[in-house]
Amino acid sequence: MTPTARTRRLALALLLPVAHLALTVFFIFASLQSATQDRAVIWAEGSPAQLAALGAKVQGNGQFPARGTMPQGLASQRPAQCRDGARAFSLGGLRAEESHAARQLLEGLADEAGVRVCLSDYFILNEVPGEASGNAPGALHLLLQSQLIPAGLVGVLFFALAPHAGFAPRPATLSTRALQVGAGLLVGIGACALGAAFDLVSGGPVEGRSGLSIAALGVGMGFALLVVEPALSELVHRHWLITVSEPALGTAGAAMFSVLVYVALQLPTGLADVGRPLIEGTLLALLYLRTRSLAACITAHAVIAACAFLMAP
């Protein structure tokens, strides 16, 4: 293969991973801008009468109706800088551009009530839009924008480019497919164990990375994170990238190239953020080379994603 043909081949191999990242970032940003799950909150100290007056002012304000409910446990999580008897007051269901103004409103109402504000803050996407929160339309909106639309667009791009990239069907019997899925399960479990060991050695978050349970996210977002995202990632980083780059780099080179691209597109901010993607990317690339099965890699990736939730506090 000539240098020019090799360069074109590698550029084609990178097209889908870069498109996947760009579309995901774009639609997540759009979701953050259009979502209504932000919350402004203050903790205030004063007499019971003053705090009751502030509560009435917050409920009756005409600028930001007191939408949403207090996050579970917020009222009991008194900040260290606040004395006993302090109470939390908040405005929920805010859009991104409303959060700062809502916090300023709360601070002004506290001043009118004659109470002392010991903490003022706001939270982005504080209320995860899931079935449990009663915000099913918001959950569907966030799910569509952040996961399903990028997945659909990348899928269309894959099927449009596949004939030009040399993809050929790989028929397999039911028993072969079952063995491949079984191999994916084993590799996924192994990647979870190695990732946890890496966290233990490096001092990382061995208790889990998500911080959220499936119940907290809701079924829709759980499906997106445990099924849609693993399927899309494996289609892009293993099935597409290895297959397309293999004629230019050879089998081992294509596998290493896929690992490097996978790690880089996780956007690590330091060496500590490289360990898990490197372990996962290497095992998934080896699994694909051994089985040439997208189903096996999707299974392994889904197990890896599930581990984060199973270990979540």
Secondary structure, 3 states (H helix, E strand, C coil): CCHHHHHHHHHHHHHHHHHHHHHHHHHHHHHHHHCCCEEEEEEEECCHHHHHHHHHHHHHCCCCCCECCCCCCHHHCCCCCCCCCCEEEEEEEECHHHHHHHHHHHHHHHHHHCCEEEEEEEECCCCCCCHHHCCHHHHHHHHHHHHHHHHHHHHHHHHHHHHHHCCCCCCCCHHHHHHHHHHHHHHHHHHHHHHHHHHHHHCCCCCCCCCCCHHHHCHHHHHHHHHHHHHHHHHHHHHHHHHHHHHHHHHHHHHHHHHHHHHHCCCCCCHHHCHHHHHHHHHHHHHHHHHCCHHHHHHHHHHHHHHHHHCCC
